[in-house]
Each structure stands twice: as structure tokens, then as C-alpha cells.
Amino acid sequence: MTSSREKGLEIFRDVFGDAAADGAITYMQTDSFGVEGAKWAMEFAFGTVWARDQLDRKLRSCAVLGMLIALRQFDEIGHHTKMGLANGLTRTEIEEIFYSSIPYCGLPASNVAKAAMMKAFEEIDAAA
């Protein structure tokens, strides 16, 4: 395993927990369709970009949520809402990110974000 992938798995484990990290490891050991994409995400997104020290994880979560809102990426907004909470964002701060998206991304994109964020909060609350 590459050092970037190992670092990525460490960060992934910190944010999403042991079960998710162990599941990712298991998946990456298969020959399933698209498995290389998961390996690249672990190595590049988590092991290279998220591992950089120039932004702390909380601030990086703010930036990523903003980009995902602009792109209307419902599922990813949900994942990164959970990740943002694990990286130190509060629900109030995530709500402010939503409000900031309204004038810059438009109401349709921000409404997609609101729905994804609320779904993520519901999933977290149901699991607690």
C-alpha cells in the first residue's frame, strides 16, 4: 500500500470511524467495478489533499462544502456535512455555509444543499 493511501486511510478513519475505514479497505481489496476510483480517492483526495497542513480540516471542510453546493452534489454534500462535523464544524456553522451559498450559488443549488445537510443531520441523530 502506498504511503499516500495509508495517510488517506488514517484521515478517513479519523473522520468516518473504524467500520467505514475497514469497509473501504475490504472494498479496495476486491476486483469490483470502479475499485480503482476508490483507491485514487483514498490516495489523492484523502492522502494528498486532505493531508496538507496549509488548511486545517475544519476550514478545508468549509471550502469543500462550498464547492459541492455550487456543483449541486447532493450525496457528496451529505457525506461532507458529516465529515465537516467530524472536523469540528458546528451545525450552526454549516447552516451559515448554506446561507452563504444563496447569493453566490443561487436558490436552486442552495436548496439542494439544505436538503442534503438536513438529511445528514437526521441520519446522525438517528444513529445516536
HELIX and SHEET records of a PDB file:
HELIX    1   1 SER A    3  PHE A   16  1                                  14    
HELIX    2   2 ASP A   18  MET A   28  1                                  11    
HELIX    3   3 VAL A   35  TRP A   40  1                                   6    
HELIX    4   4 ALA A   41  VAL A   49  3                                   9    
HELIX    5   5 ARG A   57  LEU A   71  1                                  15    
HELIX    6   6 PHE A   74  ALA A   86  1                                  13    
HELIX    7   7 ARG A   91  CYS A  105  1                                  15    
HELIX    8   8 LEU A  107  ALA A  127  1                                  21    
END                                                                             
